[in-house]
Amino acid sequence: METVAENLSGASEERVVSTVTKSHRPSHPFSFEIFRNDPSGARLGRLRTPHGSIDTPAFLFCATKASIKGLTAEQVRRSGTQIILANTYHLSLQPGGETVEALGGLHSMMDWTGPLLTDSGGFQIFSLGHGGVAQEIKSRRGSGEGRRTLLKVTEEGALFRSYVDGALHMLTPESSISIQRRLGADIILPLDECTPFHMDRSHTADSTRRSHRWERRSLEEFRRHGGEKQVLYGIIQGGIYEDLRRESCAFVAEEDFFGQAIGGSLGGEKSQMREIVDAVGRMKHPTRPTHLLGIGGVEDIFRGICSGVDTFDCVHPTRLARHGGALLPFSLSEGKGHINLRSGRFATDRDPVDPTCDCLCCGTVSRGYVHHLLKAGETLGGQLLTLHNIAFLNRLMVRIRSAIATQSLDSVKDLYLR
């Protein structure tokens, strides 16, 4: 392991080049550089992949079943999106990894030319299998499909029943990696077990250590096939217990993962989630790219960035749009962060959805028209708001990156938070 730091000639910032390992040589098409570490804890970086570079911090929008609902890949690109996420669990069941591979992989199938990440499928199996964790913050992102279908967890893997046709499936660390190789994403994740936040420490410790064994098996399967088209992130587990999170951070740091993801249960309420992310931020590998799984609220993004998180994913922005919600700065949304255009008060509102936004939605139609579309059940309403919410978050990330570069992050927070 080696960390390289150098002062850039003619520049005031410090460049920190990510850990270089045997499997991630300088000639490897993947690399991660940190250009500035802000006093707040935020950092400005660039993640390079075979399908292009990602300026970080960045947000990943969820193309769960190889589609961001209602939009084409070209529309998502034009909205400033750098990278998207697809779901191994859903795609393995329909249409299946072999079918995606036959169609040229996800990039070709979706006509997406940028970087792409797939998760292992573990979160969906465990969150949709535990019907009693609806109060858990992260379980709210589940679609409801396959709820209570997890049948058994063993050292081998997870046995579950398909929500598509009821067939039995066993997902193992090895099969998850094999499926993700067929899907062809740039960044892939190992199989892990996600325990609900209300599980006791003993149960969570057993689960965390099983996840470590599964991650090691995932890494071994990944190495067996070689190649330079994908990289594997480790996942930091440990539930709500700081000592288990520390143990998991140490495990991931010691293994030959390219990056790291903060996963698992993040508590039963926002304050607990933030404590966990802050704690992991202090204990994680300091120079590897860090992804926060399933968190996408504006306030949570700012908190995560100040804990050294580089990328985020969440279904919240696009799901909110389909239900009539438009993301707005707090100052324009009565301190709520969004407005609900299904509300009758917008029926005759001729203003754009967001007067500060230049997206296709805000530049062409009124709040009143979007209200009509939503009430009439026209899919165009959700499509327009999805375009806006994607543009809103991408514009926010651009402003955050600029603010980190100029050490003015607090001023951007003032625009978007209470």
C-alpha positions in Angstrom: 0.0 0.0 0.0 1.2 3.5 -0.8 -0.3 6.9 -0.5 1.2 9.7 -2.6 0.9 13.4 -1.8 2.3 16.2 -3.8 1.9 19.9 -4.1 0.7 20.9 -7.6 2.9 23.4 -9.3 1.1 26.7 -9.7 -1.8 25.6 -7.5 -2.5 26.0 -3.8 -4.4 22.7 -3.4 -2.9 19.4 -2.3 -3.4 16.3 -4.4 -3.8 13.0 -2.6 -3.7 10.0 -4.9 -5.8 7.0 -3.7 -4.1 3.9 -2.4 -2.4 2.0 -5.2 -2.5 -1.8 -4.8 -1.3 -4.6 -7.0 -4.7 -5.1 -8.5 -5.2 -1.3 -9.1 -1.9 -0.4 -10.8 -1.3 3.2 -12.1 -2.0 1.8 -15.6 -5.4 0.5 -14.5 -8.2 2.5 -16.1 -9.7 3.2 -12.6 -8.2 5.8 -10.3 -9.4 8.2 -7.5 -7.8 11.5 -6.7 -8.5 13.9 -3.9 -7.7 17.5 -4.9 -8.8 19.3 -1.8 -9.6 18.4 1.8 -11.9 21.1 3.3 -11.6 22.0 7.0 -15.3 20.9 7.2 -14.3 17.3 6.4 -15.6 17.6 2.8 -13.3 16.7 0.0 -13.1 17.4 -3.7 -12.1 14.6 -6.0 -12.2 12.8 -9.3 -13.1 9.1 -9.9 -11.9 7.8 -13.2 -13.5 4.7 -14.9 -13.4 3.2 -18.4 -16.7 5.0 -19.1 -15.6 8.4 -18.0 -14.7 10.5 -15.0 -16.9 11.5 -12.1 -16.2 14.7 -10.3 -17.0 14.2 -6.6 -19.0 14.7 -4.5 -21.6 13.3 -6.8 -25.1 11.8 -6.7 -26.1 8.5 -8.3 -29.7 8.2 -9.5 -31.3 4.8 -9.3 -32.1 3.0 -12.5 -33.3 0.1 -10.4 -34.5 -2.1 -13.3 -32.2 -0.6 -15.9 -34.4 2.4 -16.2 -34.9 5.7 -14.5 -38.7 5.6 -14.6 -40.2 7.8 -17.3 -36.9 9.1 -18.8 -34.5 8.0 -21.6 -30.8 7.7 -21.0 -30.3 10.8 -23.1 -32.6 12.9 -21.0 -30.7 11.8 -17.9 -27.4 12.7 -19.5 -28.6 16.1 -20.5 -29.7 16.8 -17.0 -26.0 16.7 -15.9 -25.9 13.1 -14.5 -22.4 11.6 -14.3 -23.2 8.1 -13.0 -26.2 5.9 -12.3 -27.0 2.8 -10.2 -28.8 -0.4 -11.3 -30.1 -3.2 -9.0 -28.6 -6.7 -9.2 -31.5 -8.3 -7.2 -34.2 -7.1 -9.6 -32.2 -7.5 -12.8 -31.1 -11.1 -11.8 -34.8 -12.0 -11.6 -36.0 -10.1 -14.7 -34.7 -10.3 -17.4 -31.7 -12.2 -15.9 -27.9 -11.6 -16.0 -27.5 -13.8 -19.1 -30.1 -11.9 -21.0 -28.5 -8.5 -20.1 -25.1 -9.9 -21.2 -26.6 -11.1 -24.5 -27.8 -7.6 -25.1 -24.3 -6.2 -24.6 -24.4 -5.5 -20.9 -26.2 -2.7 -19.1 -24.4 0.1 -20.9 -25.4 -1.1 -24.4 -28.9 -2.2 -23.3 -29.7 1.1 -21.7 -27.8 3.3 -24.2 -25.9 4.7 -21.2 -22.4 5.7 -22.0 -21.3 7.0 -18.6 -20.1 5.2 -15.5 -22.5 2.7 -13.8 -22.6 1.0 -10.4 -24.5 -2.1 -9.4 -25.2 -3.2 -5.9 -25.0 -6.9 -4.8 -28.7 -7.5 -4.3 -28.2 -8.2 -0.6 -30.0 -5.1 0.7 -33.2 -5.9 -1.3 -33.3 -9.5 -0.2 -32.9 -8.6 3.5 -35.0 -5.4 3.6 -37.8 -6.9 1.6 -37.6 -10.1 3.5 -37.9 -8.5 6.9 -41.5 -7.2 6.8 -41.2 -5.7 10.3 -38.5 -3.1 9.6 -40.7 -0.5 7.9 -39.7 2.1 10.5 -36.0 1.7 9.5 -34.9 4.8 7.6 -33.3 2.8 4.8 -36.1 0.2 4.4 -38.4 3.0 3.2 -36.7 2.8 -0.2 -37.9 -0.7 -0.8 -40.5 -1.1 -3.5 -42.6 -3.6 -1.6 -42.0 -6.3 -4.2 -41.0 -9.6 -2.6 -41.7 -8.4 1.0 -41.3 -11.3 3.5 -39.8 -13.5 0.8 -36.4 -14.2 2.5 -36.6 -17.8 3.6 -33.2 -18.6 5.1 -29.7 -17.2 5.7 -26.9 -19.6 5.9 -23.1 -19.4 5.6 -23.5 -20.3 2.0 -25.8 -17.4 1.2 -29.5 -16.2 1.2 -32.4 -18.4 0.1 -35.3 -16.4 -1.2 -38.4 -16.6 -3.3 -38.7 -14.6 -6.5 -41.5 -11.9 -6.5 -41.7 -12.4 -10.3 -42.6 -16.1 -10.5 -42.3 -17.6 -7.0 -39.2 -19.6 -7.9 -36.6 -20.3 -5.3 -33.2 -18.7 -5.6 -30.0 -18.9 -3.6 -27.8 -15.8 -3.8 -24.2 -16.4 -2.7 -21.2 -14.1 -2.7 -19.9 -15.9 -5.8 -23.2 -15.8 -7.7 -23.7 -12.1 -7.0 -20.3 -11.3 -8.4 -21.0 -13.6 -11.4 -24.3 -11.8 -12.1 -22.6 -8.4 -11.8 -19.9 -9.4 -14.2 -22.6 -10.2 -16.8 -24.4 -6.9 -16.1 -21.1 -5.1 -16.8 -21.2 -2.1 -14.4 -17.9 -0.3 -13.7 -18.3 -0.4 -9.9 -19.7 -3.5 -8.2 -20.4 -4.4 -4.6 -20.0 -7.7 -2.6 -22.9 -9.6 -1.0 -23.6 -8.5 2.5 -26.2 -9.1 5.2 -28.3 -6.1 6.3 -29.7 -6.5 9.8 -32.6 -4.3 11.1 -31.6 -1.5 13.5 -33.5 -3.0 16.4 -31.5 -6.2 16.4 -29.4 -6.7 19.5 -25.6 -6.4 19.5 -24.9 -10.1 19.6 -27.1 -10.7 16.5 -25.6 -7.7 14.7 -22.1 -8.8 15.5 -22.7 -12.3 14.0 -24.3 -10.7 11.0 -21.4 -8.2 10.5 -18.8 -11.0 10.7 -20.8 -13.1 8.3 -20.8 -10.2 5.9 -17.0 -10.0 6.2 -16.6 -13.6 5.3 -19.0 -13.1 2.3 -17.1 -10.0 1.3 -13.8 -11.9 1.3 -15.4 -14.7 -0.8 -16.7 -12.0 -3.2 -13.2 -10.6 -3.5 -11.7 -14.0 -4.2 -14.3 -14.6 -6.9 -13.7 -11.2 -8.4 -9.9 -11.9 -8.5 -10.4 -15.3 -10.1 -11.6 -13.7 -13.3 -9.2 -10.8 -13.5 -9.7 -8.1 -16.0 -9.7 -4.3 -15.8 -13.3 -3.4 -16.6 -14.6 -3.4 -13.1 -13.6 -2.6 -9.5 -15.0 -3.9 -6.3 -15.9 -1.8 -3.2 -16.0 -3.3 0.3 -19.1 -2.6 2.4 -18.8 -1.3 6.0 -21.4 -2.9 8.2 -22.0 -2.9 12.0 -25.5 -1.6 12.5 -25.9 1.0 15.2 -22.9 -0.2 17.2 -19.8 2.0 17.0 -17.4 -0.8 18.0 -18.7 -3.0 15.3 -18.5 -0.2 12.7 -14.9 0.3 13.8 -14.2 -3.5 13.3 -15.9 -3.4 9.9 -13.9 -0.3 8.8 -10.7 -2.0 9.8 -11.7 -5.2 7.8 -12.5 -3.3 4.6 -9.3 -1.2 4.9 -7.2 -4.2 5.2 -8.6 -6.0 2.2 -7.8 -5.2 -1.4 -11.0 -3.3 -2.3 -10.7 -0.3 -4.6 -13.3 1.7 -2.6 -15.7 1.4 0.3 -19.4 1.8 0.9 -21.2 2.6 4.1 -24.1 0.1 4.3 -26.5 -1.8 6.5 -28.9 -0.3 9.1 -28.3 3.3 9.8 -30.6 3.6 12.8 -34.3 4.3 13.6 -34.2 8.0 13.2 -32.2 10.8 11.4 -30.1 11.7 14.4 -28.9 8.2 14.9 -28.2 7.8 11.2 -26.0 10.9 11.3 -24.1 9.8 14.3 -23.3 6.5 12.5 -22.1 8.2 9.3 -20.0 10.7 11.3 -18.4 7.9 13.3 -17.6 5.9 10.1 -16.2 9.0 8.5 -13.6 9.2 11.3 -12.7 5.5 11.1 -12.8 4.6 7.3 -9.8 4.3 5.0 -8.8 7.9 4.4 -8.0 8.0 0.7 -10.4 5.4 -0.9 -13.5 6.6 -2.7 -16.4 6.4 -0.2 -20.1 5.7 -1.1 -23.1 6.1 1.2 -25.8 3.6 0.2 -29.4 4.7 0.0 -29.3 8.2 1.5 -30.4 11.2 -0.6 -32.0 14.0 1.4 -30.4 17.4 0.9 -29.5 17.9 4.5 -28.2 14.3 4.7 -26.0 15.0 1.7 -24.4 18.0 3.3 -23.8 16.0 6.5 -22.4 13.0 4.6 -20.0 15.2 2.6 -18.6 16.7 5.8 -17.9 13.1 6.9 -15.8 12.4 3.8 -18.5 10.8 1.7 -17.8 11.1 -2.1 -20.9 9.6 -3.7 -24.5 9.0 -2.7 -27.5 7.1 -4.1 -31.1 7.1 -3.3 -34.5 6.6 -5.0 -36.0 9.5 -3.1 -35.6 12.3 -5.7 -37.2 10.3 -8.5 -39.8 8.6 -6.4 -40.8 12.0 -4.8 -41.3 13.4 -8.4 -43.6 10.5 -9.4 -45.8 11.4 -6.3 -45.9 15.1 -7.2 -43.0 16.4 -5.2 -40.6 19.0 -6.6 -37.3 19.7 -4.8 -36.6 23.3 -4.0 -34.2 25.3 -1.8 -35.6 25.7 1.7 -36.1 29.4 1.2 -38.5 28.7 -1.7 -40.4 25.8 -0.1 -41.5 27.2 3.3 -38.6 25.4 4.9 -39.7 21.9 3.7 -37.2 21.3 0.9 -39.9 20.5 -1.6 -43.5 21.3 -2.6 -46.3 19.0 -3.4 -47.8 20.0 -6.8 -50.9 17.8 -6.2 -52.0 20.4 -3.7 -55.0 22.5 -4.9 -53.2 25.7 -4.1 -51.2 25.3 -7.3 -54.1 24.8 -9.6 -53.9 28.3 -11.1 -50.3 29.0 -10.3 -48.5 30.4 -13.5 -45.0 30.4 -12.0 -42.4 27.9 -13.0 -41.9 25.0 -10.6 -38.6 26.5 -9.5 -37.9 30.1 -10.6 -34.1 29.5 -10.0 -34.0 26.4 -12.3 -33.4 26.3 -16.0 -34.3 22.6 -16.6 -36.8 21.6 -19.3 -39.6 21.4 -16.8 -39.0 24.8 -15.2 -38.2 26.5 -18.5 -41.4 25.5 -20.3 -44.4 24.8 -18.1 -46.1 26.3 -15.1 -46.9 24.8 -11.7 -50.6 24.9 -12.6 -50.0 22.8 -15.7 -48.0 20.2 -13.8 -50.8 20.1 -11.1 -53.3 19.4 -13.9 -51.2 16.6 -15.3 -50.8 15.0 -11.9 -54.5 15.2 -11.0 -55.5 13.9 -14.5 -53.2 10.9 -14.1 -51.0 11.9 -17.1 -47.5 10.4 -16.9 -46.0 13.6 -18.3 -46.4 15.2 -14.9 -44.2 12.7 -13.2 -41.7 12.8 -16.1 -41.4 16.6 -15.9 -40.9 16.6 -12.1 -38.3 13.7 -12.4 -36.3 15.9 -14.9 -36.5 18.8 -12.5 -35.5 16.8 -9.4 -32.5 15.3 -11.2 -31.4 18.7 -12.5 -31.9 20.2 -9.0 -29.6 17.6 -7.3 -27.0 17.8 -10.1 -26.9 21.6 -9.8 -26.6 21.3 -6.1 -23.6 18.9 -6.4 -21.9 21.3 -8.9 -22.4 24.1 -6.4 -21.0 22.0 -3.6 -17.9 21.1 -5.6 -17.3 24.7 -6.4 -17.8 25.7 -2.8 -15.3 23.1 -1.5 -12.8 24.4 -4.1 -13.2 28.0 -2.8 -13.7 27.1 0.9 -17.2 28.6 0.9 -19.4 25.5 1.7 -21.3 27.3 4.5 -22.7 29.8 2.0 -24.1 27.0 -0.2 -25.6 25.4 2.9 -27.4 28.6 3.7 -29.1 28.6 0.3 -30.4 25.0 0.6 -31.0 24.4 4.3 -33.0 26.1 7.0 
